[in-house]
Amino acid sequence: MARQDDTTPAQATPRVEPGEGRAADTPDLRDSFYGFVASNPQFTHPEGGTPRLYFKAGQEHYRPEPDGTFTKLETTFHDVVAFRAAAVRGFERLAKQDYFVAQGQLDTSVDKDTGVQRTRFIASRLGHDLARTRYEVDRTPRHTSVGQEAPARDAATFQASERPSQARSNPAIGL
C-alpha cells in the first residue's frame, strides 16, 4: 500500500518557470503558517536519508470586539515538518516557545486503516517571527569569491531570547 507518512517528504508542486504559465516577474507565492514552537523540535537524519524536523506548533487566536479590544480564544496545535536544508537550519535556530513564520504547503491525508484525516504543514522555509522576536542580524558576507578575503563571521552574535523558559506573555495583536 503506497501511503504518505511522516518520514517521507511530500511531493512538491513542480515549480512553474517563466514562460510556462507564469510571468518572469511574478513572485513565487506559497502557503504560510505562523505560531510558536509548542514542543521540543525533533530532528532525524538517517544515514543516507533525508534530514527531517518535526515539531508541534501552537497558534493563538483572537476575536476583535466592537470596542477595539481583542478577546483571546483557544490556542490550536498543529504538526509542522521540514525536510532537507530547512530541517537542518530550523533545528539549529528554533527552540521550544520561539515564535516563527514558515512558508510551504498544507498536506492533508486520510489514514486508509482508520479513516481519520491528518493535516500537517510542510515548511520549505522557517524563520523567527520579526514582530515577536528580538535578535541581531549578522550582515558579514557568507561566501567569498576566489582570491578575495572577507571578515570572519562571529557565530556568537546570535543571542538567545530574553523570555523566561516557562513564562509567556500574551500581548494583544493589532490589525
MIFI-362923 format. One record per residue: x, y, z of N, C-alpha, C in turn; residue number from 0; residue in one letter. Coordinates in steps of 0.001 Angstrom, whole numbers, padded with zeros to 6 digits. Example, Ala and Ser with C-alpha at 12.3 -4.5 7.8 and 13.67 -1.06 7.14 Angstrom:
BEGIN
node nx:013190 ny:-005690 nz:007800 cax:012300 cay:-004500 caz:007800 cx:013200 cy:-003300 cz:007800 pos:0 code:A
node nx:012850 ny:-002250 nz:007080 cax:013670 cay:-001060 caz:007140 cx:012900 cy:000030 cz:007870 pos:1 code:S
// end
This chain:
BEGIN
node nx:000852 ny:-001166 nz:000000 cax:000000 cay:000000 caz:000000 cx:000897 cy:001228 cz:000000 pos:0 code:M
node nx:000784 ny:002047 nz:-001016 cax:001565 cay:003290 caz:-001100 cx:000843 cy:004363 cz:-000303 pos:1 code:A
node nx:001537 ny:004913 nz:000686 cax:000907 cay:005894 caz:001567 cx:001944 cy:006900 cz:002007 pos:2 code:R
node nx:001565 ny:008159 nz:002023 cax:002448 cay:009224 caz:002510 cx:002499 cy:009142 cz:004018 pos:3 code:Q
node nx:003700 ny:009125 nz:004606 cax:003799 cay:009120 caz:006065 cx:004738 cy:010221 cz:006508 pos:4 code:D
node nx:004920 ny:010332 nz:007829 cax:005716 cay:011418 caz:008391 cx:007195 cy:011337 cz:008055 pos:5 code:D
node nx:007677 ny:010210 nz:007571 cax:009108 cay:010084 caz:007313 cx:009475 cy:010416 cz:005877 pos:6 code:T
node nx:008485 ny:010618 nz:005037 cax:008743 cay:010864 caz:003626 cx:008309 cy:012270 cz:003243 pos:7 code:T
node nx:009184 ny:013023 nz:002562 cax:008753 cay:014354 caz:002122 cx:007622 cy:014233 cz:001105 pos:8 code:P
node nx:006650 ny:015093 nz:001203 cax:005570 cay:015114 caz:000221 cx:006130 cy:015581 cz:-001113 pos:9 code:A
node nx:005517 ny:015143 nz:-002169 cax:005938 cay:015583 caz:-003489 cx:005593 cy:017054 cz:-003642 pos:10 code:Q
node nx:006595 ny:017849 nz:-003874 cax:006384 cay:019290 caz:-004016 cx:005697 cy:019578 cz:-005336 pos:11 code:A
node nx:004904 ny:020617 nz:-005344 cax:004298 cay:021070 caz:-006576 cx:005420 cy:021532 cz:-007494 pos:12 code:T
node nx:005435 ny:021051 nz:-008739 cax:006532 cay:021455 caz:-009626 cx:006582 cy:022967 cz:-009782 pos:13 code:P
node nx:007773 ny:023503 nz:-009765 cax:007961 cay:024945 caz:-009912 cx:007661 cy:025333 cz:-011353 pos:14 code:R
node nx:006822 ny:026340 nz:-011512 cax:006477 cay:026823 caz:-012843 cx:007493 cy:027881 cz:-013226 pos:15 code:V
node nx:008224 ny:027627 nz:-014266 cax:009242 cay:028561 caz:-014735 cx:008599 cy:029629 cz:-015611 pos:16 code:E
node nx:009245 ny:030797 nz:-015717 cax:008722 cay:031833 caz:-016608 cx:008491 cy:031260 cz:-018006 pos:17 code:P
node nx:007381 ny:031644 nz:-018609 cax:007058 cay:031132 caz:-019932 cx:006220 cy:029865 cz:-019866 pos:18 code:G
node nx:006025 ny:029314 nz:-018674 cax:005223 cay:028105 caz:-018503 cx:003962 cy:028413 cz:-017699 pos:19 code:E
node nx:003301 ny:029504 nz:-018022 cax:002075 cay:029844 caz:-017325 cx:002255 cy:030892 cz:-016239 pos:20 code:G
node nx:003484 ny:031386 nz:-016074 cax:003735 cay:032415 caz:-015062 cx:004748 cy:033396 cz:-015624 pos:21 code:R
node nx:004443 ny:034676 nz:-015468 cax:005350 cay:035708 caz:-015972 cx:006651 cy:035700 cz:-015181 pos:22 code:A
node nx:007728 ny:036142 nz:-015821 cax:009052 cay:036146 caz:-015193 cx:009105 cy:037016 cz:-013949 pos:23 code:A
node nx:008285 ny:038058 nz:-013892 cax:008335 cay:038958 caz:-012743 cx:007291 cy:038622 cz:-011670 pos:24 code:D
node nx:006638 ny:037465 nz:-011788 cax:005652 cay:037043 caz:-010799 cx:006363 cy:036402 cz:-009612 pos:25 code:T
node nx:006053 ny:036826 nz:-008393 cax:006722 cay:036236 caz:-007227 cx:006279 cy:034793 cz:-006986 pos:26 code:P
node nx:007146 ny:034025 nz:-006369 cax:006856 cay:032644 caz:-006003 cx:006045 cy:032676 cz:-004711 pos:27 code:D
node nx:004749 ny:032452 nz:-004794 cax:003864 cay:032526 caz:-003634 cx:003472 cy:031128 cz:-003181 pos:28 code:L
node nx:003506 ny:030914 nz:-001866 cax:003112 cay:029636 caz:-001280 cx:002298 cy:029908 cz:-000023 pos:29 code:R
node nx:001813 ny:028838 nz:000597 cax:001089 cay:028981 caz:001852 cx:002046 cy:029428 cz:002946 pos:30 code:D
node nx:001500 ny:030063 nz:003975 cax:002317 cay:030457 caz:005122 cx:001641 cy:029987 cz:006403 pos:31 code:S
node nx:002443 ny:029919 nz:007451 cax:001963 cay:029490 caz:008760 cx:002749 cy:030258 cz:009800 pos:32 code:F
node nx:002082 ny:030720 nz:010842 cax:002787 cay:031405 caz:011926 cx:002295 cy:030831 cz:013245 pos:33 code:Y
node nx:003122 ny:030947 nz:014251 cax:002743 cay:030458 caz:015572 cx:003964 cy:030397 cz:016465 pos:34 code:G
node nx:003901 ny:029527 nz:017462 cax:005047 cay:029325 caz:018338 cx:005359 cy:027839 cz:018408 pos:35 code:F
node nx:006616 ny:027521 nz:018638 cax:007050 cay:026134 caz:018745 cx:006552 cy:025626 cz:020095 pos:36 code:V
node nx:005621 ny:024668 nz:020079 cax:004976 cay:024199 caz:021304 cx:005638 cy:022957 cz:021894 pos:37 code:A
node nx:006437 ny:022249 nz:021111 cax:007129 cay:021056 caz:021608 cx:008615 cy:021206 cz:021334 pos:38 code:S
node nx:009410 ny:020353 nz:021936 cax:010833 cay:020357 caz:021611 cx:010993 cy:019855 cz:020184 pos:39 code:N
node nx:011667 ny:020613 nz:019307 cax:011856 cay:020158 caz:017928 cx:012602 cy:018821 cz:017894 pos:40 code:P
node nx:012130 ny:017913 nz:017044 cax:012739 cay:016590 caz:016894 cx:013399 cy:016516 cz:015525 pos:41 code:Q
node nx:014701 ny:016295 nz:015517 cax:015473 cay:016230 caz:014278 cx:015953 cy:014804 cz:014063 pos:42 code:F
node nx:015739 ny:014290 nz:012861 cax:016263 cay:012975 caz:012500 cx:016970 cy:013093 cz:011160 pos:43 code:T
node nx:018037 ny:012355 nz:011026 cax:018785 cay:012310 caz:009775 cx:019356 cy:010901 cz:009636 pos:44 code:H
node nx:018532 ny:009985 nz:009133 cax:019018 cay:008618 caz:008987 cx:020184 cy:008561 cz:008010 pos:45 code:P
node nx:021099 ny:007631 nz:008236 cax:022279 cay:007514 caz:007377 cx:021841 cy:007342 cz:005926 pos:46 code:E
node nx:022300 ny:008253 nz:005080 cax:021951 cay:008210 caz:003663 cx:020538 cy:008694 cz:003371 pos:47 code:G
node nx:019827 ny:009176 nz:004382 cax:018445 cay:009607 caz:004195 cx:018295 cy:011113 cz:004190 pos:48 code:G
node nx:017064 ny:011540 nz:004205 cax:016726 cay:012961 caz:004156 cx:016598 cy:013530 cz:005568 pos:49 code:T
node nx:017282 ny:014648 nz:005867 cax:017100 cay:015292 caz:007174 cx:015638 cy:015702 cz:007349 pos:50 code:P
node nx:015115 ny:015510 nz:008567 cax:013709 cay:015792 caz:008847 cx:013581 cy:016467 cz:010209 pos:51 code:R
node nx:012769 ny:017520 nz:010260 cax:012474 cay:018227 caz:011501 cx:010971 cy:018163 cz:011732 pos:52 code:L
node nx:010587 ny:017858 nz:012967 cax:009170 cay:017836 caz:013324 cx:008988 cy:018589 cz:014634 pos:53 code:Y
node nx:007922 ny:019381 nz:014709 cax:007523 cay:019950 caz:015990 cx:006031 cy:020253 cz:015966 pos:54 code:F
node nx:005465 ny:020321 nz:017142 cax:004075 cay:020724 caz:017307 cx:004087 cy:022235 cz:017448 pos:55 code:K
node nx:003236 ny:022908 nz:016692 cax:003164 cay:024369 caz:016722 cx:001835 cy:024802 cz:017319 pos:56 code:A
node nx:001891 ny:025839 nz:018140 cax:000682 cay:026431 caz:018689 cx:000352 cy:027703 cz:017931 pos:57 code:G
node nx:-000924 ny:027922 nz:017721 cax:-001350 cay:029144 caz:017045 cx:-002424 cy:029806 cz:017908 pos:58 code:Q
node nx:-002131 ny:031029 nz:018352 cax:-003059 cay:031778 caz:019190 cx:-004099 cy:032455 cz:018302 pos:59 code:E
node nx:-005329 ny:032482 nz:018771 cax:-006417 cay:033092 caz:018009 cx:-007078 cy:034169 cz:018855 pos:60 code:H
node nx:-007488 ny:035246 nz:018191 cax:-008118 cay:036378 caz:018869 cx:-009364 cy:036799 cz:018107 pos:61 code:Y
node nx:-010355 ny:037278 nz:018840 cax:-011573 cay:037803 caz:018232 cx:-011621 cy:039301 cz:018481 pos:62 code:R
node nx:-011771 ny:040110 nz:017408 cax:-011895 cay:041560 caz:017610 cx:-013263 cy:041888 cz:018207 pos:63 code:P
node nx:-013269 ny:042800 nz:019154 cax:-014510 cay:043222 caz:019808 cx:-014915 cy:044599 cz:019277 pos:64 code:E
node nx:-016199 ny:044950 nz:019384 cax:-016675 cay:046247 caz:018880 cx:-015957 cy:047445 cz:019496 pos:65 code:P
node nx:-015460 ny:047300 nz:020731 cax:-014792 cay:048430 caz:021387 cx:-013322 cy:048569 cz:020986 pos:66 code:D
node nx:-012870 ny:047737 nz:020035 cax:-011491 cay:047830 caz:019565 cx:-010515 cy:046913 cz:020281 pos:67 code:G
node nx:-010962 ny:046199 nz:021308 cax:-010087 cay:045260 caz:022011 cx:-010172 cy:043887 cz:021349 pos:68 code:T
node nx:-009346 ny:042974 nz:021823 cax:-009327 cay:041615 caz:021298 cx:-009515 cy:040633 cz:022448 pos:69 code:F
node nx:-010316 ny:039620 nz:022219 cax:-010511 cay:038556 caz:023198 cx:-009723 cy:037341 cz:022736 pos:70 code:T
node nx:-008876 ny:036817 nz:023628 cax:-008067 cay:035643 caz:023289 cx:-008959 cy:034411 cz:023283 pos:71 code:K
node nx:-008877 ny:033646 nz:022209 cax:-009637 cay:032412 caz:022066 cx:-008717 cy:031227 cz:022346 pos:72 code:L
node nx:-009228 ny:030038 nz:022168 cax:-008453 cay:028831 caz:022436 cx:-007287 cy:028707 cz:021447 pos:73 code:E
node nx:-006127 ny:028352 nz:021965 cax:-004953 cay:028106 caz:021130 cx:-005119 cy:026750 cz:020456 pos:74 code:T
node nx:-004810 ny:026676 nz:019166 cax:-004865 cay:025399 caz:018451 cx:-003445 cy:024905 cz:018207 pos:75 code:T
node nx:-003296 ny:023596 nz:018037 cax:-001979 cay:022987 caz:017857 cx:-001956 cy:022191 cz:016563 pos:76 code:F
node nx:-000819 ny:022281 nz:015864 cax:-000701 cay:021705 caz:014531 cx:000676 cy:021069 cz:014353 pos:77 code:H
node nx:000764 ny:020107 nz:013434 cax:002034 cay:019466 caz:013121 cx:002766 cy:020268 cz:012057 pos:78 code:D
node nx:004054 ny:020515 nz:012289 cax:004913 cay:021178 caz:011303 cx:006081 cy:020246 cz:011040 pos:79 code:V
node nx:006395 ny:020048 nz:009776 cax:007520 cay:019202 caz:009396 cx:008317 cy:019921 cz:008310 pos:80 code:V
node nx:009629 ny:019736 nz:008334 cax:010502 cay:020315 caz:007305 cx:011514 cy:019251 cz:006913 pos:81 code:A
node nx:012011 ny:019341 nz:005706 cax:012980 cay:018380 caz:005194 cx:014200 cy:019107 cz:004641 pos:82 code:F
node nx:015255 ny:018361 nz:004439 cax:016499 cay:018838 caz:003832 cx:017062 cy:020061 cz:004567 pos:83 code:R
node nx:017498 ny:021084 nz:003839 cax:018168 cay:022246 caz:004445 cx:017247 cy:022991 cz:005409 pos:84 code:A
node nx:015958 ny:023065 nz:005106 cax:015026 cay:023740 caz:006020 cx:014986 cy:023020 cz:007366 pos:85 code:A
node nx:015091 ny:021702 nz:007349 cax:015103 cay:020928 caz:008599 cx:016366 cy:021211 cz:009400 pos:86 code:A
node nx:017501 ny:021217 nz:008727 cax:018783 cay:021448 caz:009408 cx:018809 cy:022845 cz:010014 pos:87 code:V
node nx:018486 ny:023849 nz:009212 cax:018533 cay:025234 caz:009704 cx:017471 cy:025500 cz:010766 pos:88 code:R
node nx:016302 ny:024920 nz:010595 cax:015251 cay:025080 caz:011592 cx:015650 cy:024492 cz:012932 pos:89 code:G
node nx:016297 ny:023333 nz:012907 cax:016726 cay:022707 caz:014160 cx:017838 cy:023510 cz:014829 pos:90 code:F
node nx:018717 ny:024107 nz:014025 cax:019810 cay:024913 caz:014576 cx:019293 cy:026184 cz:015244 pos:91 code:E
node nx:018194 ny:026749 nz:014748 cax:017780 cay:028081 caz:015180 cx:016513 cy:028139 cz:016029 pos:92 code:R
node nx:015616 ny:027174 nz:015888 cax:014345 cay:027242 caz:016612 cx:014382 cy:026409 cz:017889 pos:93 code:L
node nx:013725 ny:026910 nz:018918 cax:013613 cay:026201 caz:020192 cx:012172 cy:026309 cz:020677 pos:94 code:A
node nx:011840 ny:025472 nz:021620 cax:010502 cay:025495 caz:022197 cx:010184 cy:026909 cz:022690 pos:95 code:K
node nx:008988 ny:027383 nz:022401 cax:008432 cay:028694 caz:022746 cx:008865 cy:029822 cz:021816 pos:96 code:Q
node nx:009702 ny:029568 nz:020814 cax:010049 cay:030600 caz:019839 cx:008847 cy:030861 cz:018934 pos:97 code:D
node nx:008640 ny:032125 nz:018592 cax:007634 cay:032479 caz:017597 cx:008280 cy:032387 cz:016223 pos:98 code:Y
node nx:007563 ny:031810 nz:015256 cax:008135 cay:031584 caz:013933 cx:007125 cy:031905 cz:012838 pos:99 code:F
node nx:007653 ny:032037 nz:011631 cax:006864 cay:032156 caz:010413 cx:007430 cy:031120 cz:009453 pos:100 code:V
node nx:006553 ny:030424 nz:008738 cax:007005 cay:029393 caz:007804 cx:006305 cy:029563 cz:006461 pos:101 code:A
node nx:007014 ny:029165 nz:005418 cax:006454 cay:029144 caz:004070 cx:006488 cy:027702 cz:003607 pos:102 code:Q
node nx:005450 ny:027258 nz:002933 cax:005429 cay:025878 caz:002457 cx:004076 cy:025510 cz:001909 pos:103 code:G
node nx:003608 ny:024321 nz:002308 cax:002322 cay:023853 caz:001810 cx:001623 cy:023000 cz:002855 pos:104 code:Q
node nx:000307 ny:023016 nz:002805 cax:-000509 cay:022214 caz:003695 cx:-000675 cy:020839 cz:003065 pos:105 code:L
node nx:-000428 ny:019796 nz:003838 cax:-000535 cay:018420 caz:003358 cx:-001630 cy:017732 cz:004159 pos:106 code:D
node nx:-002668 ny:017280 nz:003480 cax:-003773 cay:016589 caz:004136 cx:-003860 cy:015183 cz:003578 pos:107 code:T
node nx:-003956 ny:014215 nz:004478 cax:-004077 cay:012829 caz:004049 cx:-005096 cy:012125 cz:004934 pos:108 code:S
node nx:-005624 ny:011015 nz:004442 cax:-006574 cay:010212 caz:005198 cx:-005933 cy:008856 cz:005437 pos:109 code:V
node nx:-005899 ny:008439 nz:006701 cax:-005362 cay:007132 caz:007054 cx:-006328 cy:006083 cz:006517 pos:110 code:D
node nx:-005859 ny:005229 nz:005615 cax:-006736 cay:004244 caz:004977 cx:-007258 cy:003212 cz:005967 pos:111 code:K
node nx:-006521 ny:002970 nz:007044 cax:-006954 cay:001984 caz:008038 cx:-008021 cy:002538 cz:008974 pos:112 code:D
node nx:-007868 ny:003790 nz:009405 cax:-008792 cay:004366 caz:010396 cx:-009785 cy:005351 cz:009794 pos:113 code:T
node nx:-009484 ny:005880 nz:008622 cax:-010346 cay:006881 caz:008005 cx:-010194 cy:008265 cz:008605 pos:114 code:G
node nx:-009223 ny:008434 nz:009504 cax:-009000 cay:009718 caz:010164 cx:-008182 cy:010631 cz:009251 pos:115 code:V
node nx:-008644 ny:011868 nz:009104 cax:-007920 cay:012848 caz:008290 cx:-006807 cy:013476 cz:009111 pos:116 code:Q
node nx:-005628 ny:013565 nz:008519 cax:-004462 cay:014164 caz:009169 cx:-003991 cy:015340 cz:008345 pos:117 code:R
node nx:-003639 ny:016422 nz:009020 cax:-003125 cay:017603 caz:008336 cx:-001806 cy:017995 cz:008967 pos:118 code:T
node nx:-000857 ny:018353 nz:008130 cax:000432 cay:018851 caz:008608 cx:000882 cy:019950 cz:007665 pos:119 code:R
node nx:001711 ny:020855 nz:008176 cax:002271 cay:021912 caz:007346 cx:003697 cy:021507 cz:007014 pos:120 code:F
node nx:004007 ny:021419 nz:005729 cax:005359 cay:021078 caz:005289 cx:006066 cy:022381 cz:004955 pos:121 code:I
node nx:007021 ny:022749 nz:005795 cax:007719 cay:024029 caz:005665 cx:008930 cy:023890 cz:004754 pos:122 code:A
node nx:008991 ny:024736 nz:003741 cax:010182 cay:024787 caz:002891 cx:011126 cy:025886 cz:003374 pos:123 code:S
node nx:010591 ny:026828 nz:004162 cax:011392 cay:027900 caz:004769 cx:010854 cy:028160 cz:006167 pos:124 code:R
node nx:011777 ny:028382 nz:007109 cax:011416 cay:028657 caz:008504 cx:012232 cy:029831 cz:009008 pos:125 code:L
node nx:011636 ny:030668 nz:009824 cax:012386 cay:031758 caz:010432 cx:011648 cy:032305 cz:011633 pos:126 code:G
node nx:012345 ny:033080 nz:012437 cax:011716 cay:033712 caz:013588 cx:010739 cy:034788 cz:013121 pos:127 code:H
node nx:009676 ny:034985 nz:013876 cax:008670 cay:035996 caz:013575 cx:009229 cy:037361 cz:013968 pos:128 code:D
node nx:009460 ny:038228 nz:012990 cax:010043 cay:039550 caz:013239 cx:009215 cy:040389 cz:014200 pos:129 code:L
node nx:007913 ny:040201 nz:014202 cax:007044 cay:041005 caz:015054 cx:007137 cy:040610 cz:016525 pos:130 code:A
node nx:007667 ny:039412 nz:016810 cax:007645 cay:038929 caz:018190 cx:008986 cy:038412 cz:018688 pos:131 code:R
node nx:010056 ny:038667 nz:017952 cax:011372 cay:038155 caz:018342 cx:012393 cy:039275 cz:018294 pos:132 code:T
node nx:013250 ny:039359 nz:019308 cax:014354 cay:040323 caz:019317 cx:015643 cy:039583 cz:018993 pos:133 code:R
node nx:016398 ny:040101 nz:018046 cax:017674 cay:039493 caz:017702 cx:018509 cy:040480 cz:016908 pos:134 code:Y
node nx:019771 ny:040129 nz:016701 cax:020676 cay:040944 caz:015900 cx:020947 cy:040225 cz:014590 pos:135 code:E
node nx:021119 ny:040991 nz:013529 cax:021389 cay:040427 caz:012218 cx:022875 cy:040544 cz:011921 pos:136 code:V
node nx:023481 ny:039451 nz:011499 cax:024885 cay:039425 caz:011100 cx:024932 cy:039620 cz:009587 pos:137 code:D
node nx:025434 ny:040757 nz:009137 cax:025445 cay:041068 caz:007708 cx:026812 cy:040872 cz:007063 pos:138 code:R
node nx:027727 ny:040229 nz:007729 cax:029015 cay:039969 caz:007084 cx:028792 cy:038977 cz:005952 pos:139 code:T
node nx:029595 ny:039072 nz:004882 cax:029406 cay:038166 caz:003744 cx:029555 cy:036706 cz:004160 pos:140 code:P
node nx:028719 ny:035858 nz:003577 cax:028783 cay:034426 caz:003885 cx:029836 cy:033719 cz:003055 pos:141 code:R
node nx:029932 ny:034074 nz:001782 cax:030844 cay:033392 caz:000860 cx:031819 cy:034399 cz:000273 pos:142 code:H
node nx:032967 ny:033916 nz:-000119 cax:033934 cay:034786 caz:-000785 cx:034205 cy:034236 cz:-002171 pos:143 code:T
node nx:034563 ny:035125 nz:-003076 cax:034996 cay:034707 caz:-004403 cx:036452 cy:034302 cz:-004308 pos:144 code:S
node nx:036919 ny:033573 nz:-005290 cax:038305 cay:033133 caz:-005296 cx:039216 cy:034350 cz:-005252 pos:145 code:V
node nx:040171 ny:034338 nz:-004339 cax:041136 cay:035418 caz:-004244 cx:040696 cy:036588 cz:-003391 pos:146 code:G
node nx:039475 ny:036587 nz:-002898 cax:039007 cay:037676 caz:-002049 cx:038975 cy:037221 cz:-000602 pos:147 code:Q
node nx:039181 ny:038163 nz:000276 cax:039103 cay:037868 caz:001697 cx:037897 cy:038599 cz:002262 pos:148 code:E
node nx:037218 ny:037953 nz:003170 cax:036070 cay:038573 caz:003826 cx:036249 cy:038445 cz:005325 pos:149 code:A
node nx:035658 ny:039362 nz:006069 cax:035770 cay:039245 caz:007523 cx:035136 cy:037943 cz:007992 pos:150 code:P
node nx:035731 ny:037361 nz:008990 cax:035198 cay:036117 caz:009531 cx:033873 cy:036390 cz:010224 pos:151 code:A
node nx:032960 ny:035433 nz:010139 cax:031668 cay:035565 caz:010807 cx:031803 cy:035128 cz:012248 pos:152 code:R
node nx:031239 ny:035881 nz:013136 cax:031248 cay:035529 caz:014548 cx:029948 cy:034803 cz:014855 pos:153 code:D
node nx:030033 ny:033498 nz:015050 cax:028838 cay:032701 caz:015292 cx:028182 cy:033034 cz:016623 pos:154 code:A
node nx:028884 ny:033718 nz:017490 cax:028335 cay:034013 caz:018813 cx:027479 cy:035278 cz:018833 pos:155 code:A
node nx:027242 ny:035927 nz:017687 cax:026475 cay:037170 caz:017694 cx:024994 cy:036935 cz:017948 pos:156 code:T
node nx:024495 ny:035733 nz:017685 cax:023085 cay:035445 caz:017948 cx:022881 cy:035332 cz:019447 pos:157 code:F
node nx:021885 ny:036037 nz:019951 cax:021600 cay:035977 caz:021381 cx:020267 cy:035280 cz:021599 pos:158 code:Q
node nx:020242 ny:034382 nz:022561 cax:019015 cay:033662 caz:022876 cx:017959 cy:034636 cz:023382 pos:159 code:A
node nx:016732 ny:034231 nz:023262 cax:015618 cay:035053 caz:023708 cx:015751 cy:035385 cz:025188 pos:160 code:S
node nx:015326 ny:036596 nz:025549 cax:015370 cay:037015 caz:026945 cx:014136 cy:036534 cz:027698 pos:161 code:E
node nx:013236 ny:035881 nz:027012 cax:011984 cay:035428 caz:027600 cx:012258 cy:034266 cz:028558 pos:162 code:R
node nx:011672 ny:034258 nz:029747 cax:011859 cay:033136 caz:030665 cx:011364 cy:031853 cz:030017 pos:163 code:P
node nx:011974 ny:030734 nz:030370 cax:011662 cay:029477 caz:029704 cx:010218 cy:029032 cz:029899 pos:164 code:S
node nx:009590 ny:029307 nz:031006 cax:008226 cay:028848 caz:031235 cx:007191 cy:029960 cz:031119 pos:165 code:Q
node nx:007551 ny:031174 nz:031503 cax:006578 cay:032275 caz:031500 cx:006430 cy:032839 cz:030101 pos:166 code:A
node nx:005186 ny:033090 nz:029694 cax:004928 cay:033657 caz:028377 cx:003973 cy:034820 cz:028546 pos:167 code:R
node nx:004280 ny:035897 nz:027869 cax:003322 cay:036995 caz:027858 cx:002498 cy:036855 cz:026598 pos:168 code:S
node nx:001253 ny:037226 nz:026654 cax:000363 cay:037101 caz:025509 cx:-000186 cy:038467 cz:025150 pos:169 code:N
node nx:000626 ny:039290 nz:024479 cax:000153 cay:040620 caz:024121 cx:-000938 cy:040542 cz:023064 pos:170 code:P
node nx:-001776 ny:041550 nz:023033 cax:-002816 cay:041616 caz:022016 cx:-002169 cy:041846 cz:020667 pos:171 code:A
node nx:-002799 ny:041350 nz:019653 cax:-002284 cay:041502 caz:018299 cx:-003081 cy:042598 cz:017617 pos:172 code:I
node nx:-002394 ny:043578 nz:017065 cax:-003068 cay:044657 caz:016355 cx:-003283 cy:044306 cz:014903 pos:173 code:G
node nx:-004337 ny:044793 nz:014348 cax:-004604 cay:044534 caz:012930 cx:-004349 cy:045763 cz:012111 pos:174 code:L
// end
